[in-house]
Amino acid sequence: MSNLAVDQTTYNYCALPLAPYACRPDQSKGRVHKEPESRNRTPFQRDRDRIIHSSAFRRLKYKTQVFVYDEGDHYRTRLTHTLEVAQITRTLARALMVNEDLAEAIALAHDLGHTPFAHIGEEFLNQAMKNYGGFDHNDQSLRVLTTLERRYPGWDGLNLSFETLEGVVKHNGPVEGAPHIAVAELQSQVDLGLNTHASLEAQVAALSDDIAYNNHDVEDGLRAGLFDLEELQEVSLLDEVLKVVHDNHKGIAKRYVVQEMIREMIGAMVDDVLAETQKRLAAVDPQSADDIRTAGQQVVAFSDGMKEKVDELRTFLFARMYEHYTMKRIWLKVERIVSDLFEAFHKNYQLLPDSWQTLVEESGGKGDEQARARVIADYIAGMTDRYAIREHERLFDLYWDLR
């Protein structure tokens, strides 16, 4: 099934040569809603720009990556993480001769559906939604792109190209099992090929996400004092990188050791991905973007040796960072905030702002608990950390308006 509309504009589609397996904008499968394409930008450039100008993208500034926004000015937020992912994505995309604009658009969009308070907030919102279809931030990112952003008079959503939407849906691989609400709705309009892999551009964005968060979690964990450089030597990859840093820079200050370590580790991961991906490309010998989709495996990947080291790093971070007592205390507070907000709004949707009350009523949520719950989940998921904290105070601090 395909209801996509394609504009027949001819493009000077890339400043650099593209490999035959790259997604070309002049061969895009189009958009759900027909509209003239830009006179000066390719469809994928336009997608990227629409994402950057979206309200959801701006709100990432005050959404947690690991540490809540007010714990310090130098910790990553969801926005700075997204920008780091996009930077690594462009590096890999250019080296592999695929479409940088498409890869960047997918990277910039991949976390738009994240809740306040990062994965902690997602877990408790999913618990609140367990009887109403659940909550998944990947599906919510698609919902933001196709439904929740309301900036155009002719349709809801940003009306992005098939390739960008497909990349957001399948950047972690084929969709297994029953699709979530946003994917199911889009699939009813256009066949996303849910049982196939995504484009190479989407796979690049997905692995760039892994590279970015593993490295910046190490840096942020050091800054927070959750572990020190000596303890990092327990992790083989970090031990190797630290030896390289000390060999190359005798007697440098600790602050420079940390920066050099992160640079070396990102470089090592990028080099490994490029080498492994080139090996897999040679084996698959793809002659089109569809050959990547039907290859039967992820083509962009770490080597087995690097994957083992990255898994060891993740195990270390889980034990020493995500399970740290300071994080457990945040979990306790976030559970209270998210659960209280959901319960209050679901019990009485007239506590919502006027525009959201209207959305509840338009969705049939006045009498349908599931429809009402989905709108409330949209509202909570779209909050920044500070907005969620203030909403909770407004509702549950008896003296909020009297100070």
C-alpha positions in Angstrom: 0.0 0.0 0.0 1.3 3.4 -0.8 -0.5 6.8 -0.8 2.6 8.9 -1.0 2.7 11.9 -3.1 5.8 12.6 -5.1 6.8 16.0 -6.5 8.7 15.7 -9.7 11.2 18.5 -9.1 14.7 17.8 -10.4 17.6 18.3 -7.9 21.2 18.9 -7.8 20.9 16.4 -5.1 24.2 16.3 -3.3 27.4 18.3 -3.1 29.5 15.0 -3.0 29.2 11.8 -5.0 26.8 9.2 -3.5 27.3 5.4 -3.4 24.8 3.3 -5.4 23.3 2.1 -2.1 22.6 5.7 -0.8 19.2 7.2 -0.6 18.9 9.9 -3.4 16.4 12.7 -2.9 15.5 12.7 -6.6 14.3 9.1 -6.0 12.4 9.7 -2.8 9.2 7.8 -2.3 7.5 11.1 -1.4 5.3 12.5 1.3 1.9 11.4 2.7 0.4 14.8 1.9 1.2 16.3 -1.5 2.9 19.6 -1.6 5.4 21.4 -3.9 9.0 20.8 -3.0 11.4 23.6 -2.1 13.0 25.5 -4.9 16.4 25.5 -3.2 16.5 22.5 -0.9 16.3 18.7 -1.5 13.5 16.9 0.4 15.9 15.6 3.0 17.3 19.0 3.6 13.8 20.3 4.0 13.0 17.5 6.5 16.1 18.4 8.5 15.0 22.0 8.7 11.5 21.2 9.6 12.7 19.1 12.5 15.1 21.8 13.8 12.3 24.4 13.7 9.8 22.2 15.5 8.6 22.9 19.0 9.6 19.4 20.2 13.2 20.0 19.1 13.5 23.2 21.1 12.1 21.5 24.2 15.0 19.0 24.2 17.1 21.8 25.7 15.5 21.2 29.1 15.0 17.4 28.9 17.3 15.1 30.9 19.9 12.9 29.3 21.1 11.4 32.5 21.3 14.2 35.0 18.4 16.5 35.6 18.9 19.9 34.0 19.4 21.9 37.2 22.2 19.7 38.6 24.8 21.5 36.6 25.4 23.6 33.5 27.9 21.2 31.9 26.0 18.0 31.8 24.5 16.8 28.6 20.8 17.5 28.0 18.7 15.7 25.4 19.4 18.5 23.0 23.2 18.5 23.3 23.1 14.7 23.0 21.1 14.9 19.8 23.6 17.4 18.3 26.5 15.1 19.2 24.7 12.2 17.5 24.1 14.3 14.4 27.8 15.3 14.3 29.0 11.7 14.4 26.3 10.7 12.0 27.5 13.2 9.4 31.1 11.9 9.8 30.1 8.3 9.2 27.6 9.2 6.4 30.2 11.1 4.4 32.8 8.4 4.9 30.4 5.8 3.6 29.2 8.0 0.7 25.6 8.0 1.8 23.2 11.0 2.1 24.4 13.2 4.9 21.2 15.3 4.9 18.9 12.3 5.4 21.2 10.7 8.0 21.3 14.0 9.9 17.5 14.4 9.8 17.0 11.0 11.3 19.6 11.7 14.0 17.9 15.0 14.9 14.5 13.4 15.1 15.3 10.2 16.9 14.7 11.5 20.4 11.8 14.0 19.9 9.4 11.7 21.7 11.5 11.3 24.8 9.8 12.1 28.1 11.1 14.5 30.8 13.7 12.8 33.0 15.0 10.6 30.3 14.5 6.8 30.5 13.3 7.1 34.1 10.4 9.2 33.0 9.7 6.9 30.1 9.6 3.9 32.4 7.0 5.4 34.8 4.9 6.8 32.0 4.9 3.4 30.4 3.7 1.9 33.8 0.9 4.5 34.0 -0.1 3.6 30.4 0.1 -0.2 30.9 -3.7 -0.6 30.6 -4.0 1.9 27.7 -1.5 0.6 25.1 1.7 1.5 26.9 4.3 4.1 26.0 7.4 3.9 23.9 9.7 6.9 23.2 10.6 5.7 19.7 6.9 5.4 18.7 6.3 8.8 20.4 9.0 10.4 18.2 7.1 9.3 15.2 3.8 10.5 16.7 5.4 13.9 17.2 6.5 14.0 13.6 3.2 12.8 12.1 0.5 14.1 14.5 1.5 16.3 17.5 3.5 19.0 15.7 0.8 21.3 14.3 2.4 23.9 12.1 0.6 23.6 8.8 -3.0 24.3 7.9 -3.4 21.3 5.6 -2.3 18.5 7.9 -1.1 17.5 11.3 2.6 16.7 11.7 5.6 17.9 9.6 4.8 15.8 6.5 8.3 14.5 6.2 9.5 12.3 3.4 9.1 8.5 3.5 12.8 8.0 3.9 13.1 10.1 7.1 10.0 8.6 8.6 11.1 5.1 7.8 14.5 5.9 9.4 12.9 7.0 12.6 10.7 3.8 12.7 13.3 1.3 11.8 16.6 2.8 12.9 17.1 0.0 15.4 16.1 -2.7 12.9 12.9 -4.3 11.7 9.8 -3.8 13.7 8.9 -7.1 15.4 5.5 -7.9 16.8 2.4 -5.7 16.8 3.5 -2.1 16.0 2.7 0.7 18.5 0.1 3.3 17.8 2.0 5.8 15.7 3.7 3.1 13.6 0.4 1.3 13.0 -1.3 4.5 12.0 1.4 5.4 9.5 1.6 1.8 8.2 -2.1 2.1 7.3 -1.2 5.0 5.0 2.0 3.7 3.5 3.9 0.4 3.5 7.0 0.9 5.6 8.3 -2.6 5.0 8.3 -3.2 8.8 10.0 -6.6 8.4 13.0 -5.2 6.6 16.0 -3.2 7.7 16.2 0.6 7.4 18.4 2.5 5.0 22.1 2.8 5.6 21.5 6.4 6.6 19.2 5.3 9.4 21.6 2.6 10.5 24.4 5.2 10.7 22.2 7.4 12.9 21.4 4.5 15.2 25.0 3.5 15.8 26.1 7.1 16.1 23.6 7.3 19.0 25.4 4.4 20.7 28.8 6.0 20.2 27.6 9.4 21.5 25.9 8.3 24.7 28.5 5.8 25.7 31.2 8.4 25.5 29.4 11.3 27.1 28.0 9.2 29.9 31.7 8.4 30.8 32.5 12.1 30.8 29.4 13.2 32.7 29.9 10.4 35.2 33.5 11.6 35.9 32.3 15.1 36.3 29.6 14.0 38.8 32.2 12.1 40.8 30.4 8.7 40.4 33.8 7.1 39.4 37.3 8.2 38.7 40.0 7.7 36.1 41.6 4.9 38.0 38.4 3.0 38.2 37.9 3.4 34.4 41.0 1.3 33.9 38.9 -1.7 34.9 37.2 -1.4 31.5 39.4 -2.8 28.8 38.5 -0.3 26.1 39.1 2.7 28.4 42.3 1.1 29.8 43.6 0.9 26.2 42.6 4.4 25.4 44.1 5.8 28.6 47.4 4.1 27.8 47.5 5.8 24.4 46.7 9.2 25.9 49.5 8.9 28.5 52.0 7.6 25.9 51.2 10.6 23.6 51.0 13.3 26.3 53.4 12.8 29.2 52.4 14.5 32.4 49.3 16.3 31.2 46.7 17.6 33.7 43.7 15.4 34.5 41.2 17.6 32.7 43.1 17.2 29.5 43.4 13.4 30.1 39.6 13.2 30.2 39.2 15.2 27.0 41.8 13.3 25.1 40.4 10.0 26.3 36.9 10.8 25.0 38.4 12.0 21.7 40.4 8.8 21.3 37.5 6.6 22.3 35.1 8.2 19.8 37.8 7.9 17.1 38.4 4.3 17.9 34.7 3.5 17.7 34.2 5.4 14.5 37.2 3.7 12.9 35.9 0.3 13.9 32.4 1.0 12.5 33.8 2.1 9.2 36.1 -0.9 8.9 33.3 -3.4 9.8 30.7 -1.7 7.7 33.0 -1.7 4.6 33.6 -5.4 5.2 29.8 -6.1 5.3 29.2 -3.9 2.3 31.7 -5.9 0.3 29.9 -9.1 1.2 26.4 -7.8 0.4 27.5 -5.8 -2.7 24.4 -3.6 -2.6 23.5 -1.7 -5.8 20.6 0.3 -4.4 19.1 1.5 -1.2 16.6 -1.3 -1.3 19.4 -3.8 -1.4 20.4 -2.5 2.1 16.9 -2.9 3.3 16.6 -6.5 2.2 20.2 -7.5 3.2 18.9 -9.5 6.1 21.3 -8.0 8.6 22.4 -4.7 10.0 25.1 -3.5 7.6 26.4 -0.7 9.9 27.8 -2.3 13.0 30.7 -2.7 15.4 33.1 -5.5 14.9 32.6 -8.5 17.3 35.7 -7.4 19.2 34.6 -3.8 19.6 31.0 -4.9 20.5 32.4 -7.0 23.3 34.3 -4.0 24.6 31.3 -1.7 24.3 29.1 -4.2 26.2 31.7 -4.3 28.9 31.6 -0.5 29.1 27.8 -0.5 29.3 27.9 -3.0 32.1 30.4 -0.8 34.0 28.2 2.3 33.5 25.0 0.5 34.5 26.6 -0.6 37.8 28.5 2.5 38.7 26.3 5.2 37.2 22.7 4.3 36.5 22.5 2.2 39.7 24.3 4.8 41.9 22.3 5.9 44.9 22.1 9.5 43.6 20.3 8.1 40.6 18.0 6.0 42.8 17.0 9.2 44.6 16.1 10.8 41.3 14.0 7.7 40.4 12.0 8.1 43.6 11.2 11.8 42.8 10.4 11.1 39.1 8.1 8.2 40.0 6.1 10.6 42.2 6.0 13.4 39.6 5.0 11.3 36.6 2.6 9.1 38.4 0.8 11.9 40.3 0.4 14.0 37.1 -1.0 11.1 35.1 -3.4 10.0 37.8 -4.7 13.5 38.4 -5.2 14.3 34.7 -6.7 11.0 33.9 -9.2 11.2 36.8 -10.1 14.8 35.9 -9.0 16.0 32.5 -10.4 19.4 33.2 -7.2 20.0 35.2 -5.4 20.2 31.9 -4.8 23.5 30.1 -7.7 24.5 27.9 -6.1 23.5 24.6 -5.4 20.0 25.9 -8.9 19.7 27.3 -10.1 20.4 23.7 -7.8 17.6 22.4 -9.3 15.2 24.9 -12.8 16.0 23.8 -11.9 15.9 20.1 -10.3 12.4 20.6 -13.4 11.1 22.3 -11.5 10.9 25.5 -14.3 12.5 27.5 -15.9 9.1 27.7 -13.2 6.8 26.4 -10.5 6.1 29.0 -7.9 4.9 26.5 -8.3 7.9 24.2 -8.1 10.2 27.2 -4.9 8.4 28.5 -3.2 8.8 25.2 -3.7 12.6 25.1 -2.5 12.8 28.7 0.6 10.7 27.8 1.2 13.1 24.9 1.0 16.1 27.3 3.3 14.6 29.9 5.8 13.3 27.3 6.1 16.7 25.8 7.0 18.4 29.0 10.5 19.5 29.9 11.9 18.6 33.2 11.3 22.0 34.8 7.8 22.2 33.4 6.9 18.8 34.9 8.3 19.8 38.2 6.3 23.1 38.2 3.1 21.4 37.1 3.5 19.0 40.0 4.0 21.9 42.4 1.0 23.8 41.0 -1.2 20.8 41.5 0.1 19.3 44.8 1.9 22.1 46.7 -1.0 23.6 48.6 0.8 27.0 49.0 2.2 27.3 45.4 0.0 30.3 44.5 0.2 31.9 47.9 3.9 32.6 48.1 
